[in-house]
Amino acid sequence: MIQLKNLYKKFGGRLAVDNLTLAVPAGEIYGLLGHNGAGKSTAIGMMLGQVWPTSGDVRVCGHDVTAHRRLALQKVGAIFESPAFYDYLSGRRNLEILSAYTAATSSKRIQEVIEWVGLTGRERSKVRTYSHGMRARLALAQALLPQPELLILDEPSDGLDPEGIHEMRLTILRLHRELGLTILLSSHFLSEVEQLCTRIAVLNRGRMVFEGTLAATKQRPWIRLKAGDFGAAVKQLREAQLITDSRDGHLIALGEGIGTDQVVRTLVERGMAVYEITPVEETLEDFYLSLMNGQKESA
């Protein structure tokens, strides 16, 4: 659904996107992660034809966005940056006006998207009376108007309270499940990405530093080790070839076929105190922070 190849974008002397190549397959909920300024919004802007690439190829729904923007985006809905609405008009009237900018939309379709996002009963209220969560749902309704096959959502939960984040997550999952939409989701809420996405790409300073499945972020099982002297324990375990890595002052990665019993036995035999040894399931946040720390160290 989305194919980026050797994509670059410069703003003056600053390289915002640096040789980005990725593909979003049909049917995925795909996460695009990175800190502020990592290049996520710039990349999305190029997918939507709102930012012109310095070089490289951008194809959406099989069409080159720079050469055939209308064809590329005719089945795409998006929430990008901060959606603007007419506060003095109703939510429904906003949808009628906004849909007229691209193509005529039937009254039935407008009511259908209102129901999809959970605004039924408030669609005739003025937007200035809407909560932040209701505005987010109105933005999603606008994105659904063209009956898209692809949804591009740039920080859809930004500014929402925990209840609003939960509702947005359930709505995204329902759209994916019941309408079969492909969804590209940019977010800094890592726990939400973990619950929504099957595949992610991580950007740092405009470059992609990881791309793969959520399962791949958890391939290395970490073990929490609390010992009298963690540094000395790691040294002993490396010498015994029982571990392959360590980090954060309390985590070790065991070698293939090595059990925690061997670790404890080795340390005790060498006179070292062991207070705890426990398998740890690494979260996406753990993986992300470890990845970013590794990038800083290699910079």
Secondary structure, DSSP 8 states (H G I E B T S, - for coil): -EEEEEEEEEETTEEEEEEEEEEE-TT-EEEEE--TTSSHHHHHHHHTTSS--SEEEEEETTEETTT-HHHHHTTEEEE-SS----TTSBHHHHHHHHHHTTS---HHHHHHHHHHTT-TTTTTSBGGG--HHHHHHHHHHHHHTT--SEEEEESTTTT--HHHHHHHHHHHHHHHHHH--EEEEE-S-HHHHHHH-SEEEEEETTEEEEEEETGGGG-S-EEEEEESSHHHHHHHHHHTT-EEEEETTTEEEE-TT--HHHHHHHHHHTT--EEEEEEE---HHHHHHHHHHHHHHH-
